[in-house]
Each structure stands twice: as C-alpha cells, then as structure tokens.
C-alpha cells in the first residue's frame, strides 16, 4: 500500500513537470509573437518585410491559441495563468539577444520576483 502511494506520487511529479514544460513552451511561442510584432513595427508599413513579420505574428498567435486551449484542458487555470507571467523573462531574453537591448538590475530583480512567485504557485498546485 505504501509503495503504491510512493509510485503514484512520483507519477504525479512527472506529470506536473511535463505540464510546466509544456506551459513554458507555450509561453515561449507567445513571446515570439512579440518579437515578430517588433520586427514588423520596424519595417515600412505594407512593405514585404512588414507583411512577412505581421503574418508571422498572426501565425505565432494562432499556434499559441491552439496550444493554450489544450493546456487549459489539462491544467488548473490558475496555474496556467501564473505560468504566463514568465513571459516577462522570455521577452527580456529576446530583447537582449535579438534586439541588443540592455538588461538592467531592476529588470533582473523584477523577473526574479515573478519567477519566484511562479515557482511558489507551481509547488502548491502539485503537492
């Protein structure tokens, strides 16, 4: 009986880790829409480059919407939305890596607070 509980608890941990990974993957997809948006915004209106990145943004958001619908079928909505808050982390990384924008100490502290809150909620949700 005790060994069954241990096995069940381990299985639940594996499912929760997979859920969090899928959630973060969805958030990464979502933030790539912002990258496309910024690239489109830096292009001349209705130029081929603008249309390419604007279309890319629409495509990314469509893919994200499909992934999100599947996630909220399987994960508590409160957990799913808390994980979306980590978009600030991914957006900050893309801003630095793709656009060469500076990351300040205030940015880092803010992201750490968001990530800490996400970890706390995820931990409570999967206990």
C-alpha positions as a printed Julia matrix, in Angstrom:
127×3 Matrix{Float64}:
  0.0    0.0     0.0
  2.76   2.44    0.94
  4.78   1.59   -2.18
  1.71   2.29   -4.35
  1.43   5.77   -2.82
  5.11   6.43   -3.48
  4.76   5.31   -7.12
  1.6    7.42   -7.52
  3.36  10.46   -6.05
  6.33  10.0    -8.43
  3.96   9.73  -11.41
  2.21  12.92  -10.33
  5.58  14.72  -10.13
  6.46  13.57  -13.65
  3.11  14.78  -15.0
  3.46  18.12  -13.24
  6.98  18.65  -14.58
  5.78  17.82  -18.09
  2.84  20.23  -17.67
  5.16  23.02  -16.57
  7.5   22.35  -19.51
  4.59  22.44  -21.96
  3.3   25.63  -20.34
  6.71  27.27  -20.67
  6.94  26.11  -24.28
  3.6   27.8   -24.95
  4.79  30.98  -23.25
  7.94  30.96  -25.4
  5.77  30.62  -28.52
  3.6   33.51  -27.28
  6.6   35.78  -26.73
  7.86  35.09  -30.23
  4.71  36.88  -31.38
  6.07  39.98  -29.66
  9.36  39.55  -31.5
  7.52  39.39  -34.83
  5.49  42.43  -33.83
  8.58  44.49  -33.03
 10.23  43.43  -36.29
  7.07  44.34  -38.23
  6.89  47.68  -36.41
 10.43  48.5   -37.5
  9.52  47.99  -41.15
  7.86  50.32  -43.61
  4.09  49.86  -43.49
  2.89  47.25  -46.01
  6.41  46.53  -47.26
  7.21  42.86  -47.92
  9.21  42.77  -44.66
  6.27  44.27  -42.73
  3.83  41.75  -44.24
  6.22  38.87  -43.52
  6.61  39.71  -39.84
  2.99  40.76  -39.36
  1.91  37.47  -40.92
  4.45  35.7   -38.7
  2.89  37.3   -35.66
 -0.59  36.16  -36.67
  0.72  32.63  -37.3
  2.56  32.51  -33.96
 -0.53  33.69  -32.08
 -2.73  31.13  -33.86
 -0.34  28.33  -32.9
 -0.2   29.67  -29.35
 -4.02  29.76  -29.13
 -4.23  26.1   -30.15
 -1.57  25.07  -27.63
 -3.2   27.17  -24.9
 -6.58  25.52  -25.44
 -5.0   22.1   -24.98
 -3.14  23.23  -21.86
 -6.16  24.6   -20.05
 -7.97  21.3   -20.61
 -5.31  19.56  -18.53
 -4.02  22.14  -16.05
 -5.8   24.28  -13.48
 -6.49  27.69  -14.98
 -4.87  29.47  -12.05
 -1.64  27.51  -12.59
 -1.71  28.13  -16.34
 -2.12  31.89  -15.93
  0.59  32.16  -13.3
  2.99  30.46  -15.7
  2.09  33.0   -18.39
  3.66  35.62  -16.14
  7.06  34.2   -17.05
  6.57  35.77  -20.47
  8.41  38.73  -18.96
 11.53  36.54  -18.59
 11.39  35.27  -22.16
 10.6   38.71  -23.55
 13.56  40.19  -21.71
 15.84  37.49  -23.09
 14.6   38.05  -26.66
 15.02  41.81  -26.25
 18.65  41.34  -25.25
 19.54  38.53  -27.67
 17.64  39.62  -30.79
 17.45  43.4   -30.42
 20.54  44.1   -28.31
 18.53  45.9   -25.64
 20.1   46.45  -22.23
 19.02  44.44  -19.2
 19.09  46.48  -16.0
 19.29  45.35  -12.4
 15.68  46.45  -11.98
 14.71  44.14  -14.87
 16.54  41.24  -13.27
 15.04  41.82   -9.82
 11.54  42.11  -11.31
 11.94  38.9   -13.29
 13.3   37.06  -10.25
 10.23  38.1    -8.24
  7.91  36.87  -11.0
  9.76  33.57  -11.35
  9.79  33.09   -7.56
  6.03  33.62   -7.45
  5.54  31.16  -10.29
  7.63  28.54   -8.52
  5.63  29.01   -5.33
  2.29  28.62   -7.1
  3.51  25.63   -9.13
  4.8   23.97   -5.97
  1.48  24.46   -4.19
 -0.52  23.26   -7.18
  1.34  19.97   -7.49
  1.77  18.98   -3.84
